[in-house]
């Protein structure tokens, strides 16, 4: 227990002891199950298939992004995201091809945790959720609402089909991270926690933060890592 009582303990992480236990479980599951499956998927699937699967799930994510844009008063972004979804779902064949980005409709990503943060709901303590990974009390609550807006929740009636889609999406996201793991140095738990908390603050404030971790000179790699992961 002494290792959790460090003077360098992050005040945003009062449940560090518990969180590290859950993190260890997640990391072990990743090492023995998720990562090997993701490597196999990347080895077996042609690059265009992998990209198509990623585009498909990204397109479904617009259904969650649009209402959160509107709830935050970002009506212009909401209409753009709606346009992306309609174009990619039709011309892009169910989202397998991203034809909206070259047309100037760049992808943005919003969730209900960001919406709560936009309206000054405190993030609360940092939490590590089983399987799902990094979160906060606010974001964990927002996750429940976001789940209700996912198309697979209300379009796919069969529970086993919903689980299958969720598993495929998880494998696809993990495969996308295989080349990014070198960014994590030192204490992996602390690195992921600090990345998550700072990137979430950055996203909630639409990039307007007083923090030199994420700044105008950043190449976006940390944000990309977290967007893919969490």
N, C-alpha and C positions, 0 to 999 in steps of 0.2 A: 504493500500500500504506500510505502514511502515514496515510490517513484511518481505517484500521482499528486504528491503534496509539494511539488517543486515551487520555489519562489517565482519561477517563470511561468507559472500556470496562467492560462488565458482567462480573464474574468468573464468572458462570454461563454466559457465552457465549464460551468460549475459541476456538471455530471461527468467529468472526464473519466473517472474510474469505470463507471457503467459504460460510457461510450467506447472506451478502449476494448472492453470485453466484446461488445457487439461488433466493433471494427475487426477484431481478431477473427471472429466467426465469419464475417463477410469475406475477409481476406483469404481465409483458409478455403472457403467455398469457391472463391475465384481461382485460387491456385490449382485446386484439384479437379474442378468441374468446369467452371465458366470459361476460363482462359483456354484450356485445351480444346473445348468445343469451338470457341471463336477462331482459334488457329486453324482447326480443321475446316471450318466454314470458309475462311479466307483462302485456304489451299485448294478446296474443291470448287468453289464458286468462281466463275469468270468475273473479271473486274466489272464488266457492264451489268452483270446480274447483281453484284454487291451494291453498285451505285443505284440501280433501279429500286432495290429493296429499301435502301436508305431514303431515296426520294419519296417512295410510297408512304412510309411512316412520317416523314417530315411534312408531307402534304396533309395527312390526317391531323397533324398537330395544329394546322391552321384553324381547325374547328374550335380548339381551346384558346388560341391566340386572339381571334377576332372579338369574342365577347369581353375578354380582359382589356383589349385596347379601348373598347367602348366604355367599359366601367371606369377606366382611368381618364376618360375625356379625350382620348387620342382618336378622334373620329376619322381624320385623314388616314392614319395608319390602319385603322380598322377597315376602311374601304379598300385600301391597297391589299391588305391580307385577304380580304374577301375576293378581290380580283385574282390574286395568286391562286387561291383555292379553285375558283371556277375555271381558270385557264388551264392549270395543270391537271385538273380532274377530267377535262375534256380533250383539249389538244394534246396534253401530256399523257393521255391514256391512263386514267386513274392515278396520276401522280408519278408514274414510273419515270417520266422525263420532266425535268424542270425547265420549261420553256418560258416561264414568267420572268425569271431573273434577267435574261438578256433583253427583255422588253422594258427593263427599268423598275420592275416590281420586286425589289430585293426582299429577302426573307427577314422577318423580325420574329422574336419569340417572347411571348408574355404568358404568365400563369397567375393564378389567383393569389399566390403568396406575394408576388410583385404588386398586384393590385392592392392588397392589404397594406403593404409597405408604402405605396403611393399615397394612401390616405392616413399615413402616420401611425399605423398599428405597429407597436414594437416587435422586433424579431423574436425576443425571448431567448432563452438559453439554446445553445447549440446541441443538436441531437444526432446520433447515428442510428438510423433505422435498420432493422434486420433486412437484408437483401437489397433494400432500396438505397441505403447509404446515407450520405450527409444531408442534414436538414436543420431546421430550427423549429421551435414550437409553432411559430407563425406559419412557416412553410409546410409543416406537417398537416396543419389544419387546412391550408390551401390545397394540399394534395387531394384531400377528400372531395372538395368541390371540383377540381380538375378532372378527377376520375369520372364524375358524372357527365362531363362534357365530351369525353372521348367517344368517338363514333362507335368503336368496338363495344362499348358498354351498352348502347341502346339499339345498335343495328344487328349485331350478332346475338341471336337468342341462345345458342348452344354454349353452355359453360366451358366445355372442353375446347371448343373452337376459340373462345376468348382467351383461354389460358395459352393455347398454341400460338396465337398471334402475339401475345405478350412475351412469350419465350423467344420467338423469332426476332422480335424487336430488340429484346435484351441482348441476344447474341450478336445482332447486327451492330448495335451501339458499342459492345465490347470489342468487336473486331476493328472498329474504327479507331480504338484507343491503343491498339497494339504498338503503333509507332510512336506514341506519345509518352510512354512510361518513363523514358529517360529524364523527363522534366522533374520527376519526383526524386529528390535527394534528401539525405539525412533521415530524420524521423518521419516516416511515411504518414503516420496518423496526423501529426502536427501540420505537415505540408498540405495535406488535403483539406484539413479544417480551415487553415488560414486562407487557402485558395478560395474555398467555398464562401466563407463569410465576406471576404472582400469583393469577390465577383458579384455576389448577391446584392451587396450594397451599391456596387457600380451599376448593376442592371436596374435596381429599384429607382435610382436617381438618374437614370438615362445617361450615365457617364459623367455626371457632374458630382465629383467627389474630391475631397481634399486628402488624397492618399497617393503616395508615389509608387505603390505597388502596381496599380493600373493607371496609366497616364496616356497622354496624347502620343508619346513616343513608343508605346508598347506595340509589339508586332501582333498582338491578339492571340498568341499561342495559349496563354493561360486561360483566357476566356473561351477559346475554342475547346480546350481540354474539358472544361467544366460543362460547357453546353452539351458536349457529346456524352459526358458521364452522368450528369445530374439534371 
